[in-house]
Amino acid sequence: MKMKSAGVLRGEGEAGRFVEPVGRDSRRAHFKVPEGPKKLGMGIAECGAKTVPNSAFRFPHSPVPEGRQRAFFWGGGGEAATDSWALSVLQYGLDRSLSPPAFRFLRHSGVLLFHFLLVAATVCQAAEPKPGDVVTNSIGMKLAWIPPGAFTMGSPKFEPFRITNETQTKETIAKGFRMGVTEVTQKQWRAVMGTDPSFFKGDDLPVEHITWHDAAEFCRKLGGKEKKRYRLPTAVEREYACRAGTATAYNTGNGVAALRKAGWFNKNSANKTHPVGLKQPNAWGLYDMHGNVSEWIAQRPAKELYRTESKLVNLEIKDGRDHRGGSWGLTAGDCRSASRHRNNGNYRYFDLGFRVVCEEE
């Protein structure tokens, strides 16, 4: 990389040529860097406004002579991997018209500047979470990171217990999100709603005997408490998260033996709910995606929604809402990844609960 005291930074790298005037005092240059490790050469890396996931900076622990400050930038995968990324670099001591005292001040304050920028870069450029990475919110609810990706929704024609509404389609999750590691528990429900609607009682049992509207209201209130957007998962999100990269009937494999590892259903539940998180989780750390309680999802297909006809508003409130996953009272076929069920929005039963999605900002 070449530098001229005239205030223009010039260089050439794998991303192509970059040239931009820099002010006499600001010593700032902007250029684009492609995916992969890149040695940017002279300069101090600064965390700019346009940053991307899966990137990191490295800084020296002390300044080096004039015009030879070095910074390194690594870009990693994730959904932004095909984009060009912006990085800004501060240049010091390039213009010899700077007074010696001013330059000495900049040079000797470089150690503090390096450490400040390192901390800022760490905060601003935190890597995208790994699949299954868990955070805990203010009510003790654990939320796992569900990465973006694509999958085949539905079931193949040869899958046992398959029904006709499970037609396979290719679906894409463009943006990652967080999902409850378990179904919402009764303790978590009370912390937000202050009520105790469940038929079976226990802090760590899933809340049940709630309507779709109850579940949606919980999400709204929790979102207000946390200052984030909580909601029910869509059908696509729910099946994608359940499968966690698998294409089998259950995320533990095929057959009843595989289901016994993952969930509570009518052959092993003793006709009741069980504390969440006792069975084997899937690859993204989600428990009870099969069985225990069936889980309300966000909405029905758009083509089935009533729209502007005011006389149908009450029908819309009461009409069918889907739930997924099967329950302690249902068969192995009802608990498959692709299986889906529907009841009206005001329906409540002691095998029907939910889990939440939290959208990342």
C-alpha positions as CSV (number, residue, x, y, z in Angstrom):
1,M,0.0,0.0,0.0
2,K,1.4,3.4,-0.9
3,M,0.8,6.7,0.9
4,K,1.4,10.2,-0.2
5,S,1.6,13.2,2.0
6,A,-0.7,15.1,-0.4
7,G,-3.6,13.5,1.5
8,V,-4.6,10.7,-0.9
9,L,-4.4,7.1,0.1
10,R,-3.8,4.7,-2.8
11,G,-3.5,1.0,-2.8
12,E,-4.3,-2.2,-4.7
13,G,-5.6,-5.5,-3.3
14,E,-7.7,-8.5,-4.3
15,A,-10.9,-6.3,-4.1
16,G,-9.4,-4.0,-6.8
17,R,-8.1,-0.5,-6.6
18,F,-9.2,2.0,-4.0
19,V,-8.5,5.7,-4.0
20,E,-10.1,8.3,-1.8
21,P,-9.0,11.8,-0.7
22,V,-8.5,12.1,3.1
23,G,-8.6,15.3,5.1
24,R,-5.4,16.8,6.5
25,D,-6.5,16.1,10.0
26,S,-8.9,13.2,9.8
27,R,-6.5,10.8,8.1
28,R,-9.5,8.6,7.1
29,A,-9.7,6.3,4.2
30,H,-12.5,4.0,3.1
31,F,-12.2,0.9,0.9
32,K,-13.9,-2.4,0.4
33,V,-12.6,-5.8,1.3
34,P,-13.9,-9.2,0.0
35,E,-14.5,-12.4,2.0
36,G,-11.5,-14.1,3.6
37,P,-8.4,-13.0,5.5
38,K,-6.9,-9.8,4.2
39,K,-3.8,-7.9,5.3
40,L,-4.8,-4.3,5.0
41,G,-1.3,-2.9,5.6
42,M,-0.7,0.5,7.1
43,G,-3.3,2.1,9.3
44,I,-5.3,1.6,12.4
45,A,-8.5,-0.2,11.9
46,E,-11.6,1.5,13.2
47,C,-15.0,-0.1,13.7
48,G,-17.2,1.8,11.2
49,A,-20.9,2.2,10.8
50,K,-21.1,-0.6,8.2
51,T,-20.0,-3.8,9.8
52,V,-20.9,-7.4,9.2
53,P,-21.2,-10.6,11.2
54,N,-18.3,-13.1,11.5
55,S,-15.5,-10.5,11.4
56,A,-12.6,-9.5,13.7
57,F,-9.8,-7.1,13.9
58,R,-6.3,-7.4,15.2
59,F,-4.2,-4.5,16.5
60,P,-0.6,-4.3,17.6
61,H,-0.1,-3.6,21.3
62,S,2.1,-0.6,20.7
63,P,2.5,1.9,17.8
64,V,5.3,1.5,15.3
65,P,7.2,4.2,13.4
66,E,5.5,6.8,11.3
67,G,3.4,5.5,8.4
68,R,3.7,1.9,9.4
69,Q,0.7,1.3,11.7
70,R,-0.7,-2.1,10.7
71,A,-4.2,-3.5,11.0
72,F,-5.7,-6.8,10.1
73,F,-9.2,-7.8,9.1
74,W,-10.8,-11.2,8.8
75,G,-14.2,-11.8,7.2
76,G,-16.1,-15.0,7.8
77,G,-19.2,-16.8,6.4
78,G,-22.8,-16.2,7.3
79,E,-25.4,-14.8,5.0
80,A,-23.3,-11.7,4.3
81,A,-20.4,-13.7,3.1
82,T,-21.0,-12.8,-0.6
83,D,-21.1,-9.1,0.1
84,S,-18.3,-6.6,0.1
85,W,-17.6,-5.1,3.5
86,A,-16.7,-1.6,4.5
87,L,-13.8,-0.9,6.8
88,S,-12.4,2.5,7.8
89,V,-8.8,3.1,8.6
90,L,-7.2,6.0,10.5
91,Q,-3.9,7.1,9.2
92,Y,-1.5,9.1,11.4
93,G,1.7,11.0,10.6
94,L,1.4,10.7,6.8
95,D,1.3,14.4,6.2
96,R,4.7,15.8,7.2
97,S,3.1,19.2,7.5
98,L,1.9,18.0,10.9
99,S,3.9,19.7,13.6
100,P,6.4,17.4,15.5
101,P,4.6,17.9,18.8
102,A,1.3,16.9,17.3
103,F,2.7,13.9,15.7
104,R,4.5,12.8,18.9
105,F,1.2,13.2,20.8
106,L,-0.6,11.0,18.3
107,R,2.2,8.5,18.3
108,H,2.6,8.2,22.1
109,S,-1.2,8.1,22.6
110,G,-1.3,5.2,20.1
111,V,-1.3,2.5,22.8
112,L,-4.5,3.8,24.4
113,L,-6.1,4.3,21.0
114,F,-5.2,0.8,19.9
115,H,-6.8,-0.7,23.0
116,F,-9.9,1.5,22.7
117,L,-10.4,0.5,19.1
118,L,-9.8,-3.2,19.9
119,V,-12.6,-3.1,22.5
120,A,-14.9,-1.1,20.2
121,A,-14.3,-3.5,17.3
122,T,-14.9,-6.5,19.6
123,V,-18.3,-5.0,20.6
124,C,-19.3,-3.8,17.1
125,Q,-18.0,-6.8,15.2
126,A,-19.2,-9.6,17.4
127,A,-19.4,-12.8,15.4
128,E,-22.8,-14.1,14.5
129,P,-23.8,-16.7,17.1
130,K,-23.3,-20.3,16.4
131,P,-26.4,-22.5,15.8
132,G,-27.8,-23.4,19.2
133,D,-26.0,-20.6,21.0
134,V,-28.1,-19.7,24.1
135,V,-28.9,-16.5,25.9
136,T,-31.2,-16.1,28.9
137,N,-33.8,-13.3,29.3
138,S,-35.1,-11.5,32.4
139,I,-37.6,-14.2,33.3
140,G,-35.1,-17.0,33.0
141,M,-36.2,-18.2,29.6
142,K,-33.4,-19.6,27.5
143,L,-33.4,-18.7,23.8
144,A,-31.3,-20.6,21.2
145,W,-29.9,-19.1,18.0
146,I,-31.5,-20.5,14.9
147,P,-29.3,-19.7,11.9
148,P,-30.5,-18.7,8.4
149,G,-30.7,-21.5,5.8
150,A,-32.9,-23.5,3.5
151,F,-34.8,-26.8,3.9
152,T,-37.5,-29.0,2.4
153,M,-40.7,-28.5,4.3
154,G,-43.3,-31.3,4.4
155,S,-42.9,-35.1,4.2
156,P,-42.0,-37.5,1.4
157,K,-44.8,-39.7,0.0
158,F,-43.3,-42.8,1.5
159,E,-43.1,-41.5,5.1
160,P,-45.4,-43.5,7.5
161,F,-48.4,-41.7,8.8
162,R,-48.1,-39.0,6.2
163,I,-51.3,-37.1,5.2
164,T,-52.0,-35.1,2.1
165,N,-51.5,-31.6,3.5
166,E,-47.8,-32.3,3.9
167,T,-46.8,-31.5,0.3
168,Q,-43.1,-30.9,0.1
169,T,-41.9,-27.4,-0.7
170,K,-38.5,-25.7,-0.7
171,E,-38.3,-23.0,1.9
172,T,-35.7,-20.4,2.9
173,I,-35.0,-18.7,6.2
174,A,-33.3,-15.5,5.2
175,K,-32.6,-14.2,8.7
176,G,-31.6,-16.0,11.8
177,F,-33.7,-15.7,15.0
178,R,-33.9,-16.9,18.5
179,M,-36.4,-19.6,19.7
180,G,-37.3,-20.8,23.2
181,V,-35.1,-23.8,24.1
182,T,-38.2,-25.3,25.7
183,E,-42.0,-24.7,25.6
184,V,-43.1,-21.8,27.8
185,T,-43.2,-23.1,31.4
186,Q,-45.9,-22.3,34.0
187,K,-43.3,-20.4,36.0
188,Q,-42.5,-18.2,33.0
189,W,-46.2,-17.7,32.2
190,R,-46.9,-16.5,35.7
191,A,-44.0,-14.1,35.6
192,V,-45.5,-12.3,32.6
193,M,-49.3,-12.9,32.8
194,G,-49.8,-13.4,36.6
195,T,-52.3,-16.2,36.0
196,D,-52.2,-20.0,36.3
197,P,-54.4,-21.6,33.6
198,S,-52.8,-25.1,33.4
199,F,-54.6,-28.3,34.2
200,F,-51.4,-30.1,35.3
201,K,-49.5,-28.1,37.9
202,G,-45.7,-27.5,38.2
203,D,-43.3,-24.7,37.7
204,D,-41.3,-26.6,35.1
205,L,-44.2,-28.2,33.3
206,P,-45.3,-26.5,30.1
207,V,-48.1,-24.1,30.4
208,E,-51.3,-25.4,28.7
209,H,-55.0,-24.9,28.5
210,I,-54.4,-21.6,26.7
211,T,-55.9,-20.2,23.5
212,W,-54.0,-18.9,20.5
213,H,-54.9,-15.4,21.6
214,D,-53.6,-16.0,25.1
215,A,-50.3,-17.1,23.6
216,A,-50.1,-14.1,21.3
217,E,-50.8,-11.8,24.3
218,F,-48.0,-13.4,26.3
219,C,-45.6,-12.6,23.5
220,R,-46.8,-9.0,23.3
221,K,-46.4,-8.5,27.1
222,L,-43.0,-10.2,27.2
223,G,-41.8,-8.1,24.3
224,G,-42.8,-4.9,26.2
225,K,-41.0,-6.1,29.3
226,E,-37.8,-7.0,27.3
227,K,-38.0,-4.1,24.8
228,K,-37.7,-6.7,22.0
229,R,-40.1,-8.3,19.6
230,Y,-41.4,-11.7,20.8
231,R,-43.9,-13.6,18.8
232,L,-45.1,-17.1,17.9
233,P,-43.1,-18.9,15.2
234,T,-44.4,-19.2,11.7
235,A,-45.1,-22.7,10.3
236,V,-41.9,-22.5,8.3
237,E,-39.8,-21.4,11.2
238,R,-41.2,-24.0,13.5
239,E,-40.6,-26.9,11.2
240,Y,-37.1,-25.6,10.2
241,A,-36.1,-25.3,13.8
242,C,-37.6,-28.7,14.7
243,R,-35.7,-30.5,11.9
244,A,-32.4,-28.7,12.6
245,G,-30.9,-30.0,9.4
246,T,-32.6,-33.4,9.4
247,A,-35.0,-34.9,6.8
248,T,-36.3,-37.8,8.9
249,A,-39.7,-38.1,10.5
250,Y,-38.3,-37.0,13.8
251,N,-35.1,-35.0,14.5
252,T,-33.7,-38.1,16.1
253,G,-34.4,-40.4,13.2
254,N,-37.3,-42.6,11.9
255,G,-39.6,-44.8,13.8
256,V,-41.2,-45.0,17.2
257,A,-37.8,-45.8,18.9
258,A,-36.4,-42.5,17.6
259,L,-39.4,-40.6,18.9
260,R,-39.0,-42.1,22.4
261,K,-35.6,-40.4,22.6
262,A,-37.0,-37.0,21.7
263,G,-40.5,-36.6,23.1
264,W,-43.5,-37.6,25.2
265,F,-46.4,-39.1,23.3
266,N,-49.3,-41.4,24.0
267,K,-47.1,-44.5,24.4
268,N,-44.7,-43.1,27.1
269,S,-46.3,-40.1,28.7
270,A,-48.6,-41.8,31.3
271,N,-51.3,-39.4,30.1
272,K,-49.8,-36.2,31.4
273,T,-47.3,-33.5,30.7
274,H,-43.7,-33.7,31.9
275,P,-41.1,-31.2,33.0
276,V,-39.6,-29.5,29.9
277,G,-36.1,-30.4,28.8
278,L,-35.9,-34.1,29.9
279,K,-35.7,-35.7,26.5
280,Q,-32.9,-35.5,23.9
281,P,-32.5,-32.1,22.3
282,N,-32.1,-31.6,18.6
283,A,-28.9,-30.4,16.9
284,W,-29.7,-26.8,17.8
285,G,-30.4,-27.4,21.4
286,L,-34.2,-27.3,21.3
287,Y,-36.1,-29.7,23.6
288,D,-39.6,-31.2,23.3
289,M,-40.1,-30.2,19.6
290,H,-41.9,-33.6,19.4
291,G,-44.6,-34.2,21.9
292,N,-45.3,-33.0,25.5
293,V,-47.6,-30.2,24.4
294,S,-48.6,-29.2,20.9
295,E,-47.5,-25.7,20.1
296,W,-49.5,-22.8,18.6
297,I,-47.9,-21.2,15.6
298,A,-48.2,-17.6,14.3
299,Q,-50.7,-17.7,11.5
300,R,-52.5,-19.6,8.8
301,P,-51.6,-19.2,5.1
302,A,-52.5,-15.8,3.8
303,K,-54.9,-17.2,1.2
304,E,-57.1,-18.4,4.1
305,L,-57.3,-15.2,6.0
306,Y,-60.4,-13.0,6.0
307,R,-59.5,-9.5,5.0
308,T,-61.7,-6.5,4.7
309,E,-65.2,-8.0,5.2
310,S,-66.2,-6.5,8.6
311,K,-69.0,-9.1,9.1
312,L,-66.3,-11.8,9.1
313,V,-64.2,-10.3,11.9
314,N,-65.6,-12.6,14.5
315,L,-65.0,-15.6,12.3
316,E,-61.4,-14.5,11.9
317,I,-61.0,-14.4,15.7
318,K,-62.5,-17.8,16.2
319,D,-61.3,-19.5,13.0
320,G,-58.6,-22.1,12.6
321,R,-55.1,-21.7,13.9
322,D,-52.4,-24.2,13.4
323,H,-50.3,-25.9,16.0
324,R,-47.3,-28.2,15.6
325,G,-45.3,-30.9,17.3
326,G,-47.9,-33.3,18.7
327,S,-48.5,-33.9,22.4
328,W,-48.5,-36.4,25.3
329,G,-51.9,-37.5,24.2
330,L,-51.3,-38.0,20.5
331,T,-49.8,-40.8,18.4
332,A,-46.3,-41.1,17.0
333,G,-47.7,-40.1,13.6
334,D,-49.0,-36.8,15.1
335,C,-45.6,-35.9,16.5
336,R,-43.6,-36.0,13.3
337,S,-41.7,-32.9,12.1
338,A,-44.1,-32.4,9.2
339,S,-47.3,-33.1,11.1
340,R,-49.8,-30.2,11.6
341,H,-53.0,-29.7,13.4
342,R,-55.7,-27.0,13.6
343,N,-58.2,-25.7,16.0
344,N,-60.1,-22.4,16.3
345,G,-58.3,-19.5,17.9
346,N,-60.4,-19.8,21.1
347,Y,-59.8,-23.4,21.6
348,R,-58.0,-24.5,24.8
349,Y,-57.0,-28.0,26.0
350,F,-54.6,-29.5,28.4
351,D,-52.2,-30.7,25.8
352,L,-51.9,-27.4,23.9
353,G,-49.2,-24.8,24.7
354,F,-46.5,-22.8,22.8
355,R,-42.9,-21.6,22.6
356,V,-41.7,-18.2,21.5
357,V,-39.5,-16.6,18.9
358,C,-37.4,-13.5,19.6
359,E,-36.3,-11.5,16.6
360,E,-32.8,-10.2,16.5
361,E,-32.3,-6.5,15.9
